[in-house]
Amino acid sequence: MLRKFRGIPRETYLGFLLAGFGMIAVWAAIRPLDRQAWALENALVACVLALLFLTYRKLPLSRFSYGFIFVFLCLHEVGSHYTYEKVPIDVLGRALGWERNNYDRLVHFAYGLLLAYPIREVVLRVGDLKGFWGYFLPMDVTMSTSMLFELLEWGVAVVFGGSAGAAYLGVQGDVWDAHKDMVLASLGAAIAMGATAAINARFQRDFTREWIQSLRIKKRRPLGEEELARQMTR
């Protein structure tokens, strides 16, 4: 199955993803519940797509990574169409006993679960990380960007105010909303990296040795003021 997946030409695969996302995006743009909130939500989507296009030649990602990004962006488009607090998931909510619309929580969890792997792919290929750090840093980046997004939401809500700001922020009366969102994104990232580590432990022959090597001290001399003094005396 994996061989068949790898056998799909990259351009064909990406063409299908782009066409599928285009259809979802067009649907989301037709009569959204709050046009201003839709525009605010899609500003970030435009930035992500521009970044993917600009880096495609020098840093093409795996089909797995592009697929994960595609699923996450589609989930986000649904939220942008209805606004996150009004996505019609009433049946699911009643089945799980929710007192609020938790679609936003699901997407924050999906952020960690789906995007930690693409982030891992980038940091491994750019930073040449090994072992433990190749799993910890992607999770850390996912957690920190989740925090930055919560700050961005707060800033947008303050600047725009009104219904658009409230819809974009989407706290639904929960004063701990931002904290719960960050916890869910972190949990999703931890699951993704745990699953990735488990798969690699099964198939990567030097997995244990690489982990041990990555945690060994490479330079025993202190840095800080001692390193600065060494630099000044060269």
C-alpha positions as CSV (number, residue, x, y, z in Angstrom):
1,M,0.0,0.0,0.0
2,L,2.8,2.4,0.9
3,R,4.5,1.6,-2.4
4,K,1.3,2.5,-4.3
5,F,1.1,5.7,-2.3
6,R,4.7,6.6,-3.1
7,G,4.0,5.7,-6.8
8,I,1.5,8.6,-7.2
9,P,3.3,11.4,-9.0
10,R,3.8,14.3,-6.5
11,E,2.3,16.9,-8.8
12,T,-0.8,14.7,-9.3
13,Y,-1.2,14.2,-5.6
14,L,-0.8,17.9,-4.8
15,G,-3.2,18.7,-7.6
16,F,-5.9,16.6,-6.0
17,L,-5.3,18.2,-2.6
18,L,-5.3,21.7,-4.1
19,A,-8.5,21.0,-6.1
20,G,-10.2,19.5,-3.0
21,F,-9.2,22.4,-0.8
22,G,-10.3,24.9,-3.5
23,M,-13.8,23.4,-3.5
24,I,-14.0,23.6,0.3
25,A,-12.7,27.1,0.3
26,V,-15.2,28.2,-2.4
27,W,-18.0,26.7,-0.4
28,A,-16.8,28.4,2.8
29,A,-16.7,31.7,1.0
30,I,-20.4,31.5,-0.1
31,R,-22.6,33.3,2.4
32,P,-20.6,32.7,5.6
33,L,-22.5,33.5,8.8
34,D,-20.1,36.4,9.5
35,R,-18.2,37.8,6.5
36,Q,-15.7,39.7,8.6
37,A,-14.9,36.7,10.8
38,W,-14.5,34.6,7.6
39,A,-12.0,37.1,6.2
40,L,-10.1,37.2,9.5
41,E,-9.9,33.4,9.6
42,N,-8.8,33.1,6.0
43,A,-6.0,35.7,6.3
44,L,-3.9,33.0,8.1
45,V,-4.9,30.4,5.5
46,A,-3.6,32.7,2.7
47,C,-0.3,33.1,4.6
48,V,0.1,29.3,5.0
49,L,-0.7,28.7,1.3
50,A,1.7,31.4,0.2
51,L,4.5,29.9,2.4
52,L,3.8,26.4,1.0
53,F,4.0,27.7,-2.6
54,L,7.2,29.8,-2.0
55,T,9.0,26.9,-0.3
56,Y,7.8,24.1,-2.6
57,R,10.9,24.0,-4.9
58,K,13.6,24.3,-2.2
59,L,11.8,22.4,0.6
60,P,9.1,20.1,-0.8
61,L,7.4,18.2,2.0
62,S,6.3,14.5,2.0
63,R,2.9,13.4,0.8
64,F,2.1,12.7,4.5
65,S,2.8,16.2,5.5
66,Y,0.8,17.8,2.7
67,G,-2.1,15.5,3.4
68,F,-2.1,16.4,7.1
69,I,-2.0,20.1,6.3
70,F,-4.8,19.7,3.8
71,V,-7.1,18.0,6.4
72,F,-6.3,20.7,9.0
73,L,-7.0,23.6,6.5
74,C,-10.3,22.0,5.5
75,L,-11.4,21.8,9.2
76,H,-10.4,25.4,9.6
77,E,-12.5,26.4,6.5
78,V,-15.6,24.8,8.0
79,G,-15.0,26.9,11.1
80,S,-14.5,30.0,9.1
81,H,-17.8,29.5,7.2
82,Y,-20.0,29.0,10.3
83,T,-17.8,30.7,12.9
84,Y,-16.3,28.2,15.2
85,E,-19.0,28.5,17.9
86,K,-21.8,27.9,15.5
87,V,-20.6,24.9,13.5
88,P,-23.6,22.5,13.4
89,I,-22.3,19.5,15.4
90,D,-25.3,19.4,17.7
91,V,-25.8,15.6,17.3
92,L,-22.2,15.0,18.4
93,G,-22.5,17.5,21.2
94,R,-25.6,15.9,22.6
95,A,-24.1,12.4,22.4
96,L,-21.0,13.6,24.3
97,G,-22.9,15.8,26.8
98,W,-21.3,19.0,25.7
99,E,-22.6,22.2,27.2
100,R,-20.9,24.3,24.6
101,N,-20.0,24.0,20.9
102,N,-16.5,22.3,21.1
103,Y,-15.7,22.4,17.4
104,D,-12.9,24.9,18.2
105,R,-11.5,22.5,20.7
106,L,-11.5,19.7,18.2
107,V,-9.6,21.9,15.7
108,H,-7.0,22.9,18.3
109,F,-6.5,19.2,19.1
110,A,-6.2,18.6,15.3
111,Y,-3.6,21.4,15.1
112,G,-1.2,19.5,17.3
113,L,-2.2,16.0,15.9
114,L,-1.9,17.0,12.2
115,L,0.7,19.7,12.1
116,A,3.3,18.3,14.5
117,Y,4.6,15.9,11.8
118,P,5.1,18.5,9.1
119,I,6.9,20.7,11.6
120,R,9.1,17.7,12.5
121,E,9.9,17.2,8.9
122,V,11.0,20.8,8.5
123,V,13.1,21.0,11.7
124,L,14.8,17.7,10.9
125,R,15.7,18.7,7.4
126,V,16.7,22.2,8.2
127,G,18.2,21.8,11.7
128,D,19.5,18.3,11.2
129,L,18.2,17.2,14.6
130,K,18.7,13.6,15.8
131,G,17.1,11.3,18.4
132,F,15.1,12.9,21.3
133,W,15.3,16.4,19.9
134,G,13.7,15.4,16.6
135,Y,10.6,14.6,18.6
136,F,10.7,17.1,21.4
137,L,11.4,20.2,19.4
138,P,8.4,19.7,16.9
139,M,6.1,19.2,19.9
140,D,7.6,22.3,21.6
141,V,7.2,24.4,18.4
142,T,3.6,23.2,18.1
143,M,2.9,24.2,21.7
144,S,4.6,27.6,21.4
145,T,2.8,28.5,18.1
146,S,-0.5,27.5,19.8
147,M,0.3,30.0,22.5
148,L,1.2,32.6,19.9
149,F,-2.1,32.0,18.1
150,E,-4.1,32.6,21.3
151,L,-2.3,35.9,21.7
152,L,-3.1,36.7,18.1
153,E,-6.8,35.9,18.7
154,W,-6.8,38.2,21.7
155,G,-5.1,41.0,19.7
156,V,-7.6,40.7,16.8
157,A,-10.5,40.7,19.2
158,V,-9.2,43.9,20.9
159,V,-8.6,45.6,17.6
160,F,-11.8,44.7,15.8
161,G,-14.1,44.3,18.7
162,G,-17.8,43.8,18.2
163,S,-19.3,40.5,16.8
164,A,-16.4,39.9,14.5
165,G,-13.9,40.0,17.3
166,A,-16.1,37.8,19.6
167,A,-16.6,35.3,16.8
168,Y,-12.9,35.2,16.1
169,L,-12.0,34.8,19.7
170,G,-14.8,32.2,20.3
171,V,-14.4,31.8,24.1
172,Q,-18.2,31.1,24.5
173,G,-18.1,32.4,28.1
174,D,-15.3,30.1,29.2
175,V,-12.5,32.1,31.0
176,W,-10.1,29.2,30.6
177,D,-10.8,28.8,26.9
178,A,-7.2,29.7,25.8
179,H,-5.6,27.4,28.4
180,K,-7.8,24.5,27.3
181,D,-7.0,25.1,23.6
182,M,-3.3,25.1,24.3
183,V,-3.6,21.9,26.3
184,L,-5.5,20.2,23.5
185,A,-3.0,21.3,20.9
186,S,-0.1,20.0,23.1
187,L,-1.9,16.7,23.6
188,G,-2.4,16.3,19.9
189,A,1.3,17.0,19.2
190,A,2.3,14.6,22.0
191,I,0.2,11.8,20.4
192,A,1.6,12.5,17.0
193,M,5.2,12.5,18.1
194,G,4.6,9.4,20.3
195,A,3.1,7.6,17.3
196,T,6.0,8.7,15.1
197,A,8.5,7.5,17.6
198,A,6.8,4.2,18.0
199,I,6.8,3.6,14.2
200,N,10.5,4.7,13.9
201,A,11.4,2.4,16.8
202,R,9.9,-0.5,14.9
203,F,11.6,0.2,11.6
204,Q,14.7,2.3,12.3
205,R,17.6,0.0,13.2
206,D,19.7,2.6,15.0
207,F,16.7,4.2,16.8
208,T,18.0,3.5,20.4
209,R,21.6,4.4,19.6
210,E,20.5,7.7,18.0
211,W,18.4,8.6,21.1
212,I,21.3,7.9,23.5
213,Q,23.7,9.8,21.3
214,S,21.4,12.8,21.1
215,L,21.3,13.1,24.9
216,R,25.0,12.9,25.5
217,I,26.9,16.1,26.3
218,K,28.8,17.2,23.2
219,K,30.7,20.2,24.7
220,R,31.7,20.1,28.4
221,R,32.9,23.7,28.7
222,P,30.4,26.2,30.0
223,L,29.1,29.0,27.7
224,G,27.7,32.4,28.9
225,E,30.4,34.7,30.3
226,E,33.1,32.1,29.8
227,E,32.4,31.6,26.1
228,L,32.2,35.4,25.7
229,A,35.6,35.8,27.4
230,R,37.1,33.2,25.0
231,Q,35.7,35.0,22.0
232,M,37.1,38.4,23.2
233,T,40.6,36.9,23.7
234,R,40.9,35.4,20.2
